[in-house]
C-alpha cells in the first residue's frame, strides 16, 4: 500500500472539492425533499381519495424502484423527450435538465420525499387522540388543530426515523458518481483508483470521509431530539 499519493496536497484538495459536492447534494436534497414530503404527507392524510391515491402511487414508485434507476431515468431518460429538448436551450426551468447537478438533485430529492412522506403521514395518523380532543375543547378549528397541534407533534416524533433517512441519503449521494461531470467523493476515489491503481487507499479514504460526515449528521439529530423531544424522555421522581 502507498499512502503518499493520498496525502499529497492535490489529492486532498480533490477530496475536499468532492466533499463540497456531496454536502451540497445532501443538504439541497434534504431541504427540497423535505418540503415535497410535507406536501405529500398532507395529501396522504387529507381524506380526499383521489389525491391520496395519486400521491400514494408516487411514493410507491419511489420506494419500489432502485435509486440508481431513478437517476438514470431523470438524467438520461428525460433528455430524450423531444418537448424538453426543444425548450432546454432557452425556456426556464427546462434549461436545468442540461445540468448534471440539477438532475442528480432532482432524483435524490424525489427519492427522499417519497420515503419521508410516508414516515410523516404515519406520524400524523398516530397522533394521540387526546391531543386533538383537548384542542377541540379549547375551541380550535380543524385547520388550527392540524397546523398547531397535529403537524408539530408529528414532526417531533418523526425525528428519530428521519435521522436514518438522512444518513441513507448521504450514502445514496455516492450514486452521483455515475453522472458525468459530477465529481463527488466517490467519483474522486474512482478517479484516483484509475489514475494510480490504488483501490484500497482511494476508497478507504472515501469511506472515512463518509463516516465522519455520518457521525456529524447523527450528532446534529441527537441535539434536535434532545431539544424537541425532551417531553418524551423518562422522568425520575
C-alpha positions as CSV (number, residue, x, y, z in Angstrom):
1,X,0.0,0.0,0.0
2,X,1.1,3.5,-0.7
3,X,-0.4,6.4,1.1
4,X,2.0,9.1,-0.2
5,X,-0.3,9.9,-3.1
6,X,-3.4,10.1,-1.0
7,X,-1.8,12.6,1.4
8,X,-0.5,14.9,-1.4
9,X,-1.9,18.4,-1.4
10,X,-3.5,18.0,-4.8
11,X,-5.2,14.7,-3.8
12,X,-6.6,16.1,-0.6
13,X,-7.8,19.1,-2.5
14,X,-9.7,16.8,-4.8
15,X,-11.3,15.0,-1.9
16,X,-12.2,18.4,-0.5
17,X,-13.9,19.6,-3.6
18,X,-15.7,16.2,-3.8
19,X,-16.9,16.6,-0.2
20,X,-18.3,20.0,-1.1
21,X,-20.3,18.5,-4.0
22,X,-21.5,15.6,-1.7
23,X,-22.6,18.0,1.0
24,X,-24.3,20.3,-1.5
25,X,-26.3,17.4,-2.9
26,X,-27.2,16.1,0.6
27,X,-28.4,19.4,2.0
28,X,-30.2,20.5,-1.1
29,X,-31.9,17.1,-1.5
30,X,-33.0,17.0,2.2
31,X,-34.3,20.6,2.0
32,X,-36.1,20.2,-1.3
33,X,-37.3,16.7,-0.4
34,X,-38.5,17.8,3.0
35,X,-40.8,20.4,1.5
36,X,-42.1,17.9,-1.0
37,X,-42.5,15.3,1.7
38,X,-44.6,17.7,3.9
39,X,-46.9,18.5,1.0
40,X,-47.2,14.8,0.1
41,X,-47.9,13.8,3.8
42,X,-50.6,16.4,4.0
43,X,-52.1,15.0,0.8
44,X,-51.9,11.4,2.1
45,X,-53.8,12.4,5.2
46,X,-56.2,14.8,3.5
47,X,-59.2,12.5,3.3
48,X,-59.5,13.1,-0.5
49,X,-59.4,9.6,-2.0
50,X,-58.2,10.6,-5.5
51,X,-55.4,12.8,-4.1
52,X,-54.3,10.2,-1.7
53,X,-54.1,7.5,-4.4
54,X,-52.1,9.8,-6.8
55,X,-49.6,10.7,-4.1
56,X,-49.6,7.1,-2.9
57,X,-48.7,5.9,-6.4
58,X,-45.8,8.3,-6.4
59,X,-44.4,7.2,-3.1
60,X,-44.9,3.5,-4.1
61,X,-42.9,4.0,-7.3
62,X,-40.1,5.9,-5.4
63,X,-39.9,3.2,-2.7
64,X,-40.3,0.3,-5.1
65,X,-37.6,1.1,-7.6
66,X,-33.8,1.4,-7.2
67,X,-32.5,5.0,-6.8
68,X,-29.9,4.3,-9.4
69,X,-32.6,3.6,-12.0
70,X,-34.3,6.8,-10.9
71,X,-31.1,8.8,-11.5
72,X,-30.7,7.2,-15.0
73,X,-34.4,7.9,-15.8
74,X,-34.0,11.6,-15.0
75,X,-30.5,12.3,-16.3
76,X,-30.7,10.1,-19.5
77,X,-34.4,9.4,-19.9
78,X,-35.9,12.9,-19.7
79,X,-33.2,14.3,-22.1
80,X,-34.6,12.0,-24.8
81,X,-38.1,13.7,-24.7
82,X,-38.4,16.0,-27.7
83,X,-40.5,18.6,-25.9
84,X,-37.8,19.0,-23.2
85,X,-35.1,19.2,-25.9
86,X,-37.0,21.9,-27.7
87,X,-37.1,24.0,-24.6
88,X,-33.9,23.4,-22.6
89,X,-31.8,25.9,-24.5
90,X,-33.9,28.9,-23.6
91,X,-37.0,28.1,-21.6
92,X,-36.8,28.0,-17.8
93,X,-36.9,25.6,-15.9
94,X,-36.1,23.1,-18.7
95,X,-32.7,24.6,-19.1
96,X,-31.7,23.0,-15.9
97,X,-32.1,19.5,-17.3
98,X,-28.8,20.0,-19.1
99,X,-27.0,20.4,-15.8
100,X,-25.7,17.2,-14.1
101,X,-26.0,18.6,-10.6
102,X,-29.7,19.5,-11.1
103,X,-30.6,16.1,-12.5
104,X,-28.9,14.3,-9.5
105,X,-30.5,16.7,-7.1
106,X,-34.0,16.1,-8.6
107,X,-33.6,12.4,-8.4
108,X,-32.4,12.4,-4.8
109,X,-35.0,15.0,-3.7
110,X,-37.9,12.9,-5.2
111,X,-36.5,9.8,-3.6
112,X,-36.2,11.1,-0.1
113,X,-39.5,12.9,-0.5
114,X,-41.2,9.5,-1.1
115,X,-39.8,7.9,2.0
116,X,-40.1,10.9,4.3
117,X,-43.7,11.5,3.2
118,X,-44.8,8.0,4.3
119,X,-43.0,8.4,7.6
120,X,-44.6,11.8,8.3
121,X,-48.0,10.6,7.2
122,X,-47.7,7.7,9.6
123,X,-46.8,10.0,12.4
124,X,-49.8,12.2,11.6
125,X,-52.2,9.2,11.7
126,X,-50.8,8.1,15.0
127,X,-51.3,11.4,16.8
128,X,-52.7,10.9,20.2
129,X,-56.5,11.4,20.0
130,X,-56.3,13.1,23.4
131,X,-54.3,16.0,22.0
132,X,-56.9,16.5,19.3
133,X,-59.8,16.3,21.7
134,X,-58.2,18.8,24.1
135,X,-57.6,21.2,21.2
136,X,-61.3,20.9,20.2
137,X,-62.4,21.5,23.8
138,X,-60.4,24.8,23.6
139,X,-62.4,25.9,20.6
140,X,-59.7,25.3,17.9
141,X,-60.8,24.9,14.3
142,X,-59.9,21.8,12.2
143,X,-57.3,24.0,10.4
144,X,-55.8,25.2,13.7
145,X,-55.7,21.7,15.1
146,X,-53.9,20.4,12.0
147,X,-51.2,23.1,11.9
148,X,-50.7,23.9,15.6
149,X,-51.2,20.5,17.2
150,X,-51.1,17.5,14.8
151,X,-48.3,18.6,12.5
152,X,-45.8,19.9,15.1
153,X,-46.3,16.7,17.2
154,X,-45.8,14.5,14.1
155,X,-42.7,16.4,13.1
156,X,-41.1,15.8,16.5
157,X,-41.9,12.1,16.5
158,X,-40.5,11.7,13.0
159,X,-37.0,13.0,14.0
160,X,-35.5,9.5,15.0
161,X,-36.6,7.7,11.8
162,X,-35.8,10.8,9.7
163,X,-32.2,10.7,11.1
164,X,-31.9,7.2,9.5
165,X,-33.3,8.6,6.2
166,X,-30.8,11.5,6.2
167,X,-27.9,9.1,6.7
168,X,-29.2,6.8,3.9
169,X,-29.5,9.9,1.7
170,X,-25.8,10.8,2.5
171,X,-24.7,7.3,1.4
172,X,-27.0,7.4,-1.6
173,X,-25.3,10.6,-2.9
174,X,-22.4,8.3,-3.9
175,X,-24.6,7.3,-6.9
176,X,-24.0,10.8,-8.2
177,X,-20.7,9.4,-9.4
178,X,-22.5,7.7,-12.3
179,X,-23.5,11.2,-13.7
180,X,-20.8,12.5,-16.0
181,X,-19.1,15.8,-14.9
182,X,-20.3,15.4,-11.3
183,X,-17.4,14.8,-9.1
184,X,-18.4,13.8,-5.6
185,X,-16.3,11.9,-3.0
186,X,-16.9,8.6,-4.7
187,X,-16.1,9.9,-8.1
188,X,-12.8,11.3,-6.7
189,X,-11.9,7.9,-5.3
190,X,-12.7,6.2,-8.6
191,X,-10.5,8.7,-10.4
192,X,-7.6,8.2,-8.1
193,X,-8.0,4.4,-8.4
194,X,-8.0,4.6,-12.2
195,X,-5.0,7.0,-12.3
196,X,-2.8,5.4,-9.7
197,X,-4.3,1.9,-9.2
198,X,-4.8,2.4,-5.5
199,X,-8.2,0.9,-4.9
200,X,-7.8,0.2,-1.2
201,X,-6.3,3.6,-0.3
202,X,-8.7,5.6,-2.5
203,X,-11.9,4.0,-1.4
204,X,-10.9,3.7,2.2
205,X,-10.3,7.4,2.3
206,X,-13.7,8.0,0.8
207,X,-15.2,5.7,3.4
208,X,-13.6,7.6,6.3
209,X,-14.9,10.9,4.9
210,X,-18.5,9.4,4.7
211,X,-18.1,8.0,8.2
212,X,-17.0,11.4,9.6
213,X,-20.0,13.2,7.9
214,X,-22.3,10.4,9.2
215,X,-21.1,11.0,12.8
216,X,-21.6,14.7,12.4
217,X,-25.1,14.2,10.9
218,X,-26.2,11.9,13.7
219,X,-24.8,14.3,16.3
220,X,-26.9,17.1,14.9
221,X,-30.1,15.0,15.0
222,X,-29.3,13.9,18.6
223,X,-29.2,17.6,19.5
224,X,-32.5,18.2,17.8
225,X,-34.1,15.2,19.5
226,X,-32.8,16.5,22.9
227,X,-34.3,19.9,22.2
228,X,-37.7,19.0,20.7
229,X,-38.4,15.6,22.2
230,X,-37.4,16.3,25.8
231,X,-41.0,15.9,26.9
232,X,-40.9,12.2,25.9
233,X,-37.9,11.4,28.0
234,X,-38.4,9.2,31.1
235,X,-39.0,11.1,34.2
236,X,-37.5,10.4,37.6
237,X,-39.4,11.1,40.8
